[in-house]
Amino acid sequence: MNPFQVIKKPLITEKTSLGKDENNMVAFVVDRAATKIEIKQAVEKFFKAEVKGVNTVTVAGKRKRFGKREGKRSNWKKAYVTLKEGSTVDFFEV
């Protein structure tokens, strides 16, 4: 898989902000077909950071009602990437 297709966007929440400060961990929304190895290679290529480990979670889409009809949001995958000491990822570079 092309590294540009693996990482879709960074996931910035309270939980991921605490993880970044305490455990040197960052989170990304990734393609559902991406493997841990592909995620690791993409992060190392784009952010020039050394990756210690990758954990992935497939999040089930919520069921929502649209008037009388019921629908379902798409499933998506997120990756928690732990970085080695001294490595950083800056999402908001100038």
Secondary structure, DSSP 4 states (H G I P E B T S, - for coil): --HHHHEEEE---HHHHHHHHHH-EEEEEE-TT--HHHHHHHHHHHH---EEEEEEEEEPPPEEEETTEEEEPPPEEEEEEEEPTT----TT--
